[in-house]
Amino acid sequence: MEIRHLEYIAGAREATGIAVIIDVFRAFTTTCYLYHRGASAVLVTGDVEKAFARRSTHPDTLLAGERNEKKVEGFDLGNSPSEVMQAEVRDREVVLTTSAGTQGLVNAAKAEKVLAASFVNAPATAAYLKKTAPRTVSLVAMGYNAVTPADEDRLCAEYIHALLEGKNPDFGAMEEQIRRGTGQRFFDPDNVNSPEEDYHLSLMPGRFPYVLEAVPSGGEGLLLLEKTTL
C-alpha cells in the first residue's frame, strides 16, 4: 500500500486511490456527532448557496457550517460538536458546509473513493483501509481554512498512517503538540467561536466506529457522507 501525505485543496485535487480528507477542528468531528445524535443524513457542499437551495426544496433540512469559524448567517448551527450535542437533530437531514473539510471533499475528483476523517473516527477509518487494502491511500490534511498548516490535521494523518502500519501511535504526545499549537484558540475566552468543549470532544480517538464515505446525492451538487458502522 502506497500512503501519500497531501494538504489543502490542492492536495485534495491531487489525491488518488482512496482519498481520506482530514478535518479535526471541526467538520468531520461535527459530522460524527450529528450522526451520534440521530441525524438521518449529513449532506456536504462547498457552497453556502447550494445549502440554502437544498432547504428551499426540503424545508425540514437543517443547515450547519461556518466561514472563518463564524456560523453562516441564516444557518441553524455552526460547525461545533458541543453545539450539536445540545441541538435537536434526530431524524433530520443536515447540510454542512465549512471553510476546509467540505472543500476537500468536493475537490477530490481524481480519487476512486473519498472518505472523511478526524480523530474521533480515525481507528475505524484505518481499519476499513486495512480491510480493503487499496493500492494507494491519499491522506489529505486540510489545515486551517484550507490554506494554513494545522497540527491536528497533520497529526491525524500520521495517526492513521501509523495504524495502517500496525503501530501504536502516541496520541498523548500528539495532543500536547496540538494544545500548544493550533489548539490554543479553544482556550482563549475571547474566542467565542471556538469553545473549549469542542477541543475536548474533537480529541477522543476512536469514540465513534463510523466510516464516512462521500457519495453523490441527487443532482443538486451535494455529497452524502454515508455512514458505515464497523
C-alpha positions as CSV (number, residue, x, y, z in Angstrom):
1,M,0.0,0.0,0.0
2,E,1.4,3.4,-1.0
3,I,0.5,6.1,1.5
4,R,0.7,9.6,0.3
5,H,0.5,12.8,2.5
6,L,-1.1,15.8,0.9
7,E,-2.5,19.1,2.1
8,Y,-5.2,21.7,1.4
9,I,-7.5,21.9,-1.6
10,A,-4.5,21.4,-4.0
11,G,-3.8,18.1,-2.2
12,A,-7.4,17.0,-2.4
13,R,-7.3,17.6,-6.2
14,E,-4.1,15.5,-6.4
15,A,-5.5,12.7,-4.3
16,T,-5.7,9.3,-6.0
17,G,-6.8,5.8,-4.8
18,I,-8.8,6.2,-1.7
19,A,-8.6,9.8,-0.5
20,V,-9.0,10.4,3.2
21,I,-9.9,14.1,3.7
22,I,-9.0,15.1,7.3
23,D,-10.5,17.9,9.2
24,V,-10.3,17.5,13.0
25,F,-11.3,21.1,14.0
26,R,-14.1,20.6,13.2
27,A,-16.0,19.5,10.1
28,F,-15.8,15.7,10.3
29,T,-15.8,15.7,14.1
30,T,-19.1,17.6,13.9
31,T,-20.4,15.1,11.3
32,C,-19.8,12.2,13.6
33,Y,-21.6,13.9,16.4
34,L,-24.5,14.7,14.1
35,Y,-24.9,11.0,13.4
36,H,-24.4,10.2,17.1
37,R,-27.3,12.5,17.9
38,G,-29.5,10.8,15.4
39,A,-29.3,12.9,12.2
40,S,-30.9,10.9,9.3
41,A,-28.3,12.1,6.8
42,V,-25.4,14.6,6.6
43,L,-25.0,16.2,3.1
44,V,-22.0,18.4,2.4
45,T,-21.3,21.1,-0.1
46,G,-18.6,23.7,-0.7
47,D,-21.1,26.4,-1.4
48,V,-23.4,28.3,1.0
49,E,-25.8,29.0,-1.8
50,K,-26.3,25.2,-2.5
51,A,-27.1,24.7,1.2
52,F,-29.8,27.4,1.1
53,A,-31.1,25.9,-2.2
54,R,-31.5,22.5,-0.6
55,R,-33.5,23.9,2.3
56,S,-35.8,25.8,-0.2
57,T,-36.8,22.4,-1.6
58,H,-36.6,20.5,1.6
59,P,-37.9,22.8,4.3
60,D,-37.1,20.4,7.2
61,T,-33.4,20.4,6.4
62,L,-31.1,21.9,9.0
63,L,-28.1,24.0,7.8
64,A,-24.8,23.8,9.6
65,G,-21.4,25.3,9.0
66,E,-19.1,28.2,9.1
67,R,-16.9,30.7,7.3
68,N,-13.9,31.9,9.2
69,E,-15.1,30.0,12.2
70,K,-18.4,32.0,12.4
71,K,-21.8,30.4,11.9
72,V,-23.1,31.3,8.5
73,E,-25.9,33.9,8.8
74,G,-29.2,32.2,8.4
75,F,-27.9,28.8,9.3
76,D,-29.3,26.7,12.2
77,L,-26.0,25.5,13.6
78,G,-22.4,26.4,13.4
79,N,-19.5,23.9,12.9
80,S,-19.4,22.9,16.6
81,P,-19.7,19.4,18.1
82,S,-20.6,20.9,21.5
83,E,-23.4,22.8,19.9
84,V,-24.6,19.6,18.1
85,M,-24.7,17.9,21.5
86,Q,-27.3,20.4,22.7
87,A,-29.3,20.5,19.4
88,E,-32.3,18.5,18.4
89,V,-31.2,16.9,15.2
90,R,-32.8,13.4,15.5
91,D,-34.3,12.2,12.2
92,R,-33.4,15.5,10.5
93,E,-31.3,15.9,7.3
94,V,-28.4,18.3,7.8
95,V,-26.4,20.1,5.1
96,L,-22.9,21.0,6.2
97,T,-20.5,23.5,4.6
98,T,-17.2,24.6,6.0
99,S,-14.1,26.5,5.1
100,A,-11.8,23.5,4.9
101,G,-13.1,20.0,5.2
102,T,-16.1,20.1,2.9
103,Q,-14.0,22.0,0.3
104,G,-11.6,19.0,0.3
105,L,-14.4,16.5,-0.3
106,V,-15.9,18.3,-3.3
107,N,-12.4,18.7,-4.9
108,A,-11.2,15.1,-4.6
109,A,-12.4,14.3,-8.1
110,K,-9.5,12.0,-9.1
111,A,-9.9,9.6,-6.2
112,E,-11.6,6.3,-6.7
113,K,-13.3,6.7,-3.3
114,V,-13.4,9.6,-0.8
115,L,-13.5,9.2,3.0
116,A,-13.9,11.9,5.7
117,A,-11.9,11.5,8.9
118,S,-11.0,13.1,12.2
119,F,-9.6,11.7,15.4
120,V,-13.0,10.5,16.6
121,N,-13.3,8.1,13.7
122,A,-9.7,7.6,12.8
123,P,-9.3,4.0,14.1
124,A,-12.5,2.9,12.2
125,T,-11.2,4.6,9.0
126,A,-7.8,2.9,9.4
127,A,-9.5,-0.5,9.9
128,Y,-11.6,0.0,6.8
129,L,-8.5,0.9,4.8
130,K,-6.6,-2.2,6.1
131,K,-9.6,-4.4,5.2
132,T,-10.0,-3.0,1.7
133,A,-6.2,-2.8,1.0
134,P,-6.2,-0.3,-1.8
135,R,-3.1,0.2,-3.8
136,T,-2.9,3.9,-2.9
137,V,-4.2,5.9,0.1
138,S,-4.0,9.7,-0.1
139,L,-4.2,11.3,3.4
140,V,-5.1,14.9,2.9
141,A,-4.7,17.3,5.9
142,M,-7.0,20.2,5.1
143,G,-5.5,22.7,7.5
144,Y,-7.0,25.9,8.9
145,N,-9.3,27.5,6.3
146,A,-7.6,25.1,3.8
147,V,-4.6,27.4,3.5
148,T,-2.6,27.3,6.8
149,P,-0.9,24.2,8.3
150,A,-2.9,22.7,11.2
151,D,-1.2,20.5,13.8
152,E,-4.3,18.4,14.4
153,D,-4.9,17.5,10.8
154,R,-1.3,16.6,10.0
155,L,-1.0,14.6,13.2
156,C,-4.3,12.8,12.5
157,A,-2.8,11.8,9.1
158,E,0.2,10.5,10.9
159,Y,-2.0,8.7,13.4
160,I,-3.9,6.9,10.6
161,H,-0.6,6.1,8.8
162,A,0.8,4.5,12.0
163,L,-2.3,2.4,12.4
164,L,-2.1,1.2,8.8
165,E,1.5,0.1,9.5
166,G,0.4,-1.8,12.6
167,K,2.0,0.7,15.0
168,N,0.6,2.1,18.2
169,P,0.7,5.9,17.8
170,D,1.5,8.1,20.9
171,F,-1.7,10.1,21.0
172,G,-0.7,11.8,24.3
173,A,2.3,13.4,22.7
174,M,0.2,14.4,19.7
175,E,-2.4,16.0,22.0
176,E,0.3,18.0,23.8
177,Q,1.6,19.4,20.5
178,I,-1.9,20.3,19.3
179,R,-2.7,22.1,22.6
180,R,0.5,24.1,22.4
181,G,-0.2,24.9,18.7
182,T,-3.4,25.3,16.7
183,G,-5.5,24.1,19.7
184,Q,-4.7,27.2,21.7
185,R,-7.6,29.2,20.3
186,F,-10.0,26.9,22.2
187,F,-8.6,28.1,25.5
188,D,-9.0,31.8,24.6
189,P,-12.0,33.1,26.5
190,D,-12.4,35.9,24.0
191,N,-12.8,33.5,21.1
192,V,-16.5,32.7,21.3
193,N,-16.4,30.8,18.1
194,S,-14.1,28.1,19.4
195,P,-15.5,26.8,22.8
196,E,-13.1,24.7,24.9
197,E,-15.6,21.8,24.9
198,D,-15.1,21.5,21.1
199,Y,-11.4,20.9,21.7
200,H,-12.1,18.0,24.1
201,L,-14.8,16.5,22.0
202,S,-12.6,16.5,18.9
203,L,-9.6,14.8,20.6
204,M,-11.2,11.5,21.5
205,P,-9.6,8.9,19.2
206,G,-12.0,6.1,18.3
207,R,-15.1,7.5,20.1
208,F,-17.2,6.5,17.0
209,P,-16.9,3.4,14.9
210,Y,-18.0,5.3,11.8
211,V,-16.6,5.2,8.3
212,L,-17.8,8.2,6.4
213,E,-17.8,7.9,2.6
214,A,-18.7,10.9,0.4
215,V,-21.0,9.7,-2.4
216,P,-23.1,11.8,-4.9
217,S,-26.6,12.7,-3.8
218,G,-29.1,13.7,-6.4
219,G,-28.4,16.4,-9.0
220,E,-28.0,19.3,-6.7
221,G,-24.2,19.3,-6.4
222,L,-24.3,17.8,-2.9
223,L,-22.4,14.8,-1.5
224,L,-23.8,12.5,1.1
225,L,-21.5,11.5,3.9
226,E,-22.7,7.9,4.1
227,K,-22.1,6.3,7.5
228,T,-21.0,2.7,7.9
229,T,-20.5,1.4,11.4
230,L,-17.7,-1.1,11.8
